[in-house]
Structure formats: structure tokens, C-alpha cells
Amino acid sequence: VLKASYVGTKGNYLQRSKPINLINDARANPATSLADETARLAGFQAANAGLNAPASGRSNRIDPRFNDITLVDSSANSNYHAFEFLAHRTFRQGYYFQVAYTASKSIDDISDALGVLVNDSAGQQNPRNNRDNRALSQFDVPQRLVIAHVWEPTWGGSLSNPVLRRLLGGWGFAGISSFQGGFPATFESGARRGIGP
């Protein structure tokens, strides 16, 4: 028996964590070239140093009374599409074999709003533009193959001795093997010229 199906889902109003008290300093505007970045390096460093104020001071954020403020809202979206194939067959002598294969893709603009997934971050690349964060989900598995088999031998079914029939009958051997593609990897460059996280 062979079966194939298509699955598609869309998620709206998913949780997202985003900083809302961003830097409010003209010196932090993006550089237009490497020469511009080099010329304005002292200004970048001064703006970055003012992000977190001491207890008696003020930061250079939108609301200078506070440092970083994170808002958890319901503005994230996701899409999942998959083709699923299933084949199974029963053979003689009590042997059953099943193969399942899934080719899928999961895309979202935030996979982990609370920062609990391994190798993922709840932070956004650009808090002002949610579309910049749309990519493969952290938990995306592009391909998965699962093979299952069961063998229930008929060794003791025809024995006339009830003790031997009880000892040798009713046995079963089963196994499951699964193979899948890896999770997406995120590469981060870290701080540039001493500025950054």
C-alpha cells in the first residue's frame, strides 16, 4: 500500500520578543562605507557606551530613564509545507514492513520568543522591520525517513504440546530506524570593532 499527502499550515499572531526602548542617538546611524565607519568609529563607540546608564544616570535610549525593555507581543507568523509518503506491506511468515518519508519546510520570522531553544535567540536582527527576520525555523527538518518492521514468527503455533506452544508461540521482534536532515545553523560574527553584543 502506498499513500501520499500534502500538508500546509499557517500560524498567525505567534509570540515575539522585541526591544522597544531602542537607541536614540544620531551617532548610531548606519555607516555607508568602510571609510565612513572608520571616520565615525569614536561616535559609534560613544553611542554604544551610553546604552546602559548607571543607577543615578540616564541612557541614550528613547526613554532615557530605562535601559533595555523587551516587549512580548503576538505579531509573529509561520508557514509549514510538507509532502508525506507512506508505504507498508505485510509479508508471509508474520513479517510487516513500513517506510515513511517526509520532505518539508518550516519558515517563520521568530522561532523562539522566550529564548529556550538551543542555538537560537529571541532577539531580532532589526527590531524595526519584522520581515528581516523571516527565514527557516530553528526546528526545521527538511527531510525525514522512518523505517519500521515487525516480525511475529509462527514457531509454536502448530505444536501439539501446550507447554512448548506457550513457550515458543507469541514472540515478536520489532525495530524502528529514523534518519533526518540537520537543523539550520546560525552564524554570528560577534562584536565589530568592539561595538555590539
Secondary structure, 3 states (H helix, E strand, C coil): CEEEEEEEEEEEEEEEEEECCCECCHHHCCCCCHHHHHHCHHHHHHHHHCCCCCCCCCCCECCCCCCCCEEEEEEEEEEEEEEEEEEEEECHHHEEEEEEEEEEEEEECCCCCCCCCCCCCCCCCCCCCHHHHCEECCCCCCEEEEEEEEECCCCCCCCCCHHHHHHHCCCCEEEEEEEECCCCCCCCCCCECCECC
